[in-house]
Amino acid sequence: MTGPTGKIEPQPWLTAPQTRKVMKALDADGGEARFVGGCVRDALLKRPVEDIDIATTEPPEKIMTLLENAGVKAIPTGISHGTVTAVIGQAAFQITTLRVDEETDGRRAKVAFTDDWEADAARRDFTINTMSCTLDGDVYDPLSGMKDLARRRVRFVGNARQRIEEDVLRMLRYFRMHAAYGAPPPDISALVACRALAPRLAELSGERVRDELLRILLGPDPASAVQLMRGERMLHYILPEAADVGVGELRQLIWLEGPAVKIDSVAPDALRRLAALLGARVDGGEAAAAAKRLVLSKKQTARLAAMVNPPFEIAPDMDEAGRARALSRMGEAAFLDAALLAWAAERTVSSRQTSKRVQSWVALLESAASKMPPPFPLTGRDVKNLGVPEGPRVGDLLEAVEEWWEDGACKAKREDCLAELKNRAEIPPPA
């Protein structure tokens, strides 16, 4: 077995008492445990480590016993595949027995457990994810992942086509990882394999595609990743509504969500970025089809539809009444979505805007929080209190007064709205 070839200096996640307690428990009966995957990769890059994955030579049932003996909560989250989750307070550790794939069908694998660290590394997706690390920080690198990481090269382990055929989702993971860790040019063998196997993306569940696509859209350079995916025909199979378009609106939205607009309520948002990718080129039916294919929730589907086809045209040129009406009907969050997407679309036509135009857009965005109108002060009960009988006229009168209220920039008080309602109620309805 190859010895350690690198070293990770002590870091908070590595020296935390919870981490040391879990590792001590796993090593208690002569087994060996190491950190694997993303936490090792990100630690070497000095990036924040969020998820701590551990591999061990012990079988899953033994892992459960070792953790429980040490007073650590153990959850059999995927015990048939060798995975147990250890929980100490707010900290969670995913622990997996070393394994090799016996059978794969492009979606799931039948695995066998092993005590061979290099065999386990060889079944992983990318070389930069194959490194393992001991509690002392010694890094084992059997497949030259450190060299690829230093060169910012995202490369499949072994034969790219074979790795993808084992799990088709690895095609989408490749573009996410390249955007996060790679540098141009992308690995040619990976692109060749992805293009050849792209039709197999149709085999994946909408949930798996959705989760990976939204992760790509929240990555460090999603516009470039999506542009690369489009060139390799990935979008034709996962998001055909956006397959033949550029990524101008997405790129501009990313810029606006970043340092360009320093407003507390503006932050990167994956669903908003999906709407930017679809853009004004799709109608409501196409947006609904995309939402269904990606298995979006009802709330997400409704929000996507509102972003792609907003009920109001949002622009800095809106008068006070128009802005108040839009804010009242849409709400702060939907208004903010529509404003950011409208600004991004405008910038695709001309990104060189005057400082006056930029400030007018910023003021519009800020108004979503600072100038949110109060709720309309009347209800159907107010109409009935005037003696109007139950029926369509109740809703008609209420809607008419609400429009009057909005025409006045939503400033009229309740007593003024009641007076307007009384005046309108006294007018006999048309025959």
N, C-alpha and C positions, 0 to 999 in steps of 0.2 A: 504494500500500500504506500502511495506517495505521502511524504510528510508535509507539514505545514510550509507554505511558501509566502505567507504574509502575516501582518499583525494589525489588529484593530486596537487602538488605544482605548483606555477606559472611557465609557460614555454613560450617561445617566441610566439609559434603559438596560445596559449591560451590568451595571453595579447595583441596581435597585434591589432591595431586600426580597421583594416578591419573585424577581427573576432568579436570584440565587437560591431561594427556597425550592422552587420548582426544579431547577437543575440538580440540586442536591438530592431531592427525592428520586429523580429518574436514575441517578448514578448509584443509589443506595445498595443495589444488589449485584454490582459488578457490570452492569450495562454501560453503554456510552451514549451520551446525548450531546447534540450540537445544534446551534442556531443555523437555520438554512434560509435560502431564498432572498426575499426582498429586504429583510432587516440587515443581512450581511452586505448586500449590494449598496443599500443606502448609507450604511455606516461607513463604508469605504469612501463614499463620495461626500461624507460629512453632511448628508441631508437628514432631515428629521425622520426618525424611525417610528412608524405608527403601529404596525402589526408585527408581533413577534411569533415567528414560526419555529418550531423545534422538531428535529428528527431524532429518533432513537433506535437502538438495536433491539429494544424490548418489544414483545408483542402487545397488542392493545389491551388485552385482559390484564396483563402484568402492569401496564401503565396505570390502569384504574386502581389496582391494588397499591402500587407504590405511592401514588398521590394521596389516596385515602389514609394510608398508614402515616403519612407526613402531615395529616390534617388539612389537606388541600382539596377543595371541592372539584370533583371530576365529572364531566358530562360526556357521555358517549355519543358525540355529535355525528360520527360517521365510522362507527367501530368496525363495520364489515370491510371498510377500505383502510382501516388502521388508524383512524383519526379520533382523538380525544381532546376535549377542551378543558384546560385547568383554569380555575377562577380563584383569584385572591383579591378580595375587595373589588375595586373597579378595574383591576388588571386581568386580562384574559390571554391565555397562551394556547395556540393550536399545536398539538403534539401528534406527530404521525410516525408510525413504524416504517423503517426503511422498506422499500418495496420495488418490485419490478412488474412490468405489464406482461400478462400472459396472453390476453386477447383484447383487441380494441375494435370499435365499429364506427369511429368518427365522432361519437358522442360520449361514450362511457368506456371504462376499461375494467377488465377483470384482472385483479392484481394478486401477486403472491408476496409474502413477506420475506425479507432477507436481512443479513447482517453486513452486506457489502455496500460500503459508502459510495464507491465509484459506480456500481451498478445502479444505485438510486439516482446519482447525478446524471447518468446517461439517459434516463427516462424523462428528464425535465425538458422544458420547452426551449429556452435560450441559454447560451453559455453564461451570460451575466447573472443568471439565476441558479447556477449550479454550485456556487461556493458554499462552504459550511465553516462554522467558527465555534471554537470552544469557549467556555466561560472565561478562560484566561486571555481570549482575544486572538488565539492562533487560527489562521485562516488556511483551509485546505481548498485547493483549486485544481482539480484533476483535468479540467477541460479548458484551461487558459481564459477563464472568465475575467480575471483581473486585467489581462492585456486588452481584451475587447472593451472592457469598461473604460480603460484609460484612453483608448482610441475612439471612443464613442461609437462603437460598432455593435449593432444588435444583430446577432447571428443565431440561427437555429442550431440546436445540438445535432450533430451528424447531418443526415440527409433531410433537407427542408421539406421535401414532398412527403417523406415518411412521417415526419413529426406532425404535419398537418393532417394526414390521413388518420392518425391516431386520435386527433381531436380537432375537428374542423374549426372550432372557435379560435384556435391558435392563429388563424389568418387575421382576425380582427385584433387579437392581442399583439400581433407583430406591429401593426400600425400604431397602436397605443404606446408600446414600448419604444418604438423608434422615435415617436414625438417626444417622449419623456427623457430618453437616454441616448438617442442616436444623433448623428450629424450626417449631412450629405457627403457623399451619395449613399443611398440605402443599399443594403446588401442585395446584389443582383440575383443570387440564387434564391433568396427569399421572395423577391418580386416575381420571378419566373414561376415558382411553385404556387404562389397566391393566384396569379392570373390563370394558371392552368386549372386550379381546383376551385375557383370562385363559384361555379354553379352549385357546388356542394353546400354553400351557405344556406341554400333553401332547406336543407335537412335540419337546421338548428331551430330550436323553439324561439318564439318571439321574445320570451323573457330573457333568454341568454343573450340574444342579439341586442335587445334594448339596454341591458345593464352594461354591456361592453361599449356600445355606441355612446351612451351618456357619459361613461368614464373617459372616452376619447374626447368628447366635446368639452369636458372640464379639465383636460390636460394642459400642459404648458404651451403647446403650439397646435391647437386643434385644426386651424385653417389649413396649415401645411399637411397635416395628417389626412384630412378629408380630401384635399386636392390630390394627394398621392393615391388614396383609395379610389378616387374617381378614375384616375388614369389606369388603374389595374382592374377596373370594372367591378369593384366591390359594391359600389352603390347601386348598380343595376339589380343586385339580388337582395339587398337589405333595405334600400330606400330609393326605389325607382323614380319617385316623384322629384328627386334631386339629382338624378343620375347624369343629366346632360347640362348641368348648369355650373357656373363658376362658384367661387366662394367669397365674392366681394363683400356681400352683406355680412356674412359671418365674420370675416376679417375685421370689418369696420366695427361691428358690435363688440368684438373682443377688445378692440382698442378703447372703445367707450366704457366698457366695464372695468377696464384697468386703471392706469394712472391718469388717463385723460380727464375723467369726470370724477372729481373728489367730492362725492355726495354719500353720506352714510347709508342711504337706502339702496345704493347701486352696488351690486356685487356680482361676480360671475354666476351664471345660472344655466344649467345644462339644457333645460327645456326651452328657454328663450333662445339659446344658440341653435337648437334644432329648428325652431321657427324661422330664424334668420337663414338657415341653410335651405329651408323650403321656400321662403321668401314670398313675394307677391306673384310668383309664377304658378302657384297652385290655388285651386278653388276649395270650397268647403268639403266637397266630396273627396278630393285627393288627400286633404289633411286628415279626414276621418279614416280613410283607408290606411294611411301611414300609422295613425294612432292604433288602429285595430291590429295591424301587422306586428307592431312593437308591444302590443298588450299593455298600453298605457291605462292607468286607472281612469275612472270617470272624471275625476277632478282634473287630472292631467290632460285628458282628451278635450274637455271643455276649455281649459286654458289655452291649449295649442290652437284650437279653432278660433278663439277670440284674438290671439296674436296674429294669426295668418290673415284673418279677415276681421279687423277691428270694427266696432259699430260706429266709430267716429274717426274722422281724419284729424290726426293730432299733428299740430305744427305750431311754431312760435307765433305765427301770424293770427292765431285764434283770438277773437275778442274775449273780453272778460266773461260774458254770458256763455259763450261757446265752451270756454274752458271749464267753467263751473258746471255746466250741464254734463259735459263728458266725465268730469270727476264724480259728480253725483250718481250718474248711471253706471259707470264702470267700477268705481272704487279706486283707491290709491294704487294698489298693486297692479291691476290691469292697465290703468292709465300709464304707469311707469313703464310697463312692458311695451305698450304701443308707442310711447314717445321715444324710447331707446331704439326700437326697430325702425321707426320712421326716420330718425336721425341717421341711423346706419345706412338706410336706403338712399337718403339724400347724399351722403358722403361717397357712395359708390359712383355717383354722377360727377361729383367734384369734391375731392377731399381737401382742396385748398380753400378753406372758408375764412372769411374775415373774422376778426376778433369779436366784432359786434354780433355776427350771426352765431358764433359759438356761445357767447354770453346769453343770447336770447334763448338758445336751447337749454343751457344750464338753468336759467331762471324758470323755464317751463318745467323741467324735472324737479326742481326744488319746490315748485308750487304744489306738486302732488302731495307733499307732506305738510307744507306750511299753510296752504289755502284750501284744504279739504273742506267742502261745504258741510253744514250740519245735516242731519237727516231731515227729509221733508216733514214738516210739523203736523200734517193732518193724516187722518186715517178714515176708513170707511165709516166708522162710528160717528165721526163729525158730520158726515153727510146725512146719515140716518137721523141724527139729532135735530135736523132741520125739517124733519117730516117727510123726507124723500123715501118712498117705499123701496123695499128690497127689489133689486133687478139691475139690468144693464146700466141704467142711468146713474146709479151710485158710482160705478167705476168710471163712467164717462166724465162726470163732474169732477171727480178726484183727479183724473188725468189732466183735464183742462186747467185746473188750478195749479197743478204741479208744473205744467208747461209755462204758465204765467209766472210762477215763482222762479223757474230756471231762466226765463227771459230777463228777469231782474237780477241775474247772477246769484240766485239763491240767497238773497239778503233779506227778503221780507220776513217779518216775525210772524208768530203763530196768529196773533190777533189780526194782522193784515191779511193773512191767508184765509182766516175765517170770514172776514168781511168780503173778500173777493168771492169766496164760496157762496155766501148768502146772496150776493148780487146775482150770481150765475144761476143759483137754484130758483130764484124768483122769476126767471125767464122761462116761460112754458116751453117744454120740449117740442121739437118739430113734429108735426102730425105724421 
